[in-house]
Amino acid sequence: MPDKDSRYRFLLEKSNIRGVLVHLDETWKEVLRRAEYPDKVRQILGHAMAAIPLLSSTIKFSGKLTLQARGPGPVTLLVVQASADGGQRGLAHWNGEPPEAPLSAIFGEATLTIQIESGKRGEVYQGVVEAVGEKLQDALGSYFENSEQLPTRLWLHCDGEQAAGLLLQQLPDSDDIQIVDKDDDWQRVTLMADTVGAEELYNTDVVQLLTRVFSEDEVRLFDAEPLRFECNCSRERTAALIEGLGQEEAMDILASEKEIEIICEFCNSKNVFDSIDVAAIFRTETPLGGSETIH
């Protein structure tokens, strides 16, 4: 079977098509430990968790890649995020169990936003596509065709133990590579990929799987890349959120609640700030009397 929590990039050299295969085990289980998701909410979240490392493999970035959907449907918020070094996290909010499809019934009238944050310069780039189609994989395929003009297909699966995905993308011709029957090759390759089911993605050795599915192509498989659950929340980041509230609002919360408690929805870690902590955030000379700080 595939290595747990890994991403595999491969190239179909004869057809000039690149592919990515993702298998999540503990990474997906860590997300499920954070909340009791209804089955259909779990399904759309699992598909998104499998999709984000597929997407990040096709985009060069050094910071974070975020996929988000927000709408008035049963799933009101879906957020998954990947870092350039293989960390990822995700969550969903819901107010009822959605149907399996289409996306418009899951999210209502909504858009999918793909945001890239540069780790070095702090630049942010966004791409948006309507949340339409039968499944998440359909909308994401449309995003790539519209934004990059590259035919792209995704296949996404999950259950209560594992999540997995497959991406194929037709590469543009270059001076070195000219494919004569590229449309025929694309149709042939995607038809073969359609035969891959969830159980095969979960349990079949990657070399064996690629050899079976793409037997007519020369497959170049690159080294596996490890993936993991990772949340980058910290007490410092939480303090920055309080600073963003402004001193007056923070003091109002303290007056009524005696402390400010912030729980990270991604990992359930809790940070509690009393009056001394808040005073330190705003660098006031004389803090209000407070209690023992929890760190």
C-alpha angles and dihedrals in degrees: 000000000000119000110268116260098005141135122214123197119198139172128218094211097186092056099031091235124139124210140191128198122194130192121186125189118146091018090061093041090054090057091049091051090063098063143008100245122191112245098258093044089050089052097055091043092049091050089052092048090053091045099052097066088045090054094044091054091062098047126066111227139140101204129038136327116206130191114195137173124184126177149133096266130100090284103054097178136018120178128172125169136190131193123216092250097057104271118133142172138176148180143180136208121207142174098195140001110278128214119258092252161062109028091229089063092047099047104014115221100348145133133231113232122200111195127187119198117194112226095209107039100024092235119155126208124186136195123187133197130172115261094240134129134068096286141009091260090062094054092047092050088053090050092058094045091050099041102035101019089229120131105243134177130187132193116196130187138168144164133175093290109031144022125199140173144183128206129189124186129180111229123219120255117264136191089266098042125048116168113201100194098031095145092051091046091050092050092047095048095047091047089055091048089054088067092064111100132194096262092052091051091048099046114020124097108253096233091049092047096049092045092054098043099041099032092143094056136070103246119203109193119197127208117289116259118215120237128195144173109263133168117193096199116128140166089259093054090047091051088053089056090054090048087054090057090062128239096271095054092043091053091048090056091049091050092056102031102027089224141030114240119189122183120195108234092206098057106007093237113153129217121188123195123192127192093278091053093048091048089054090052092056093035095232116173098227116032123204114261110275147173134252113306120239113218 
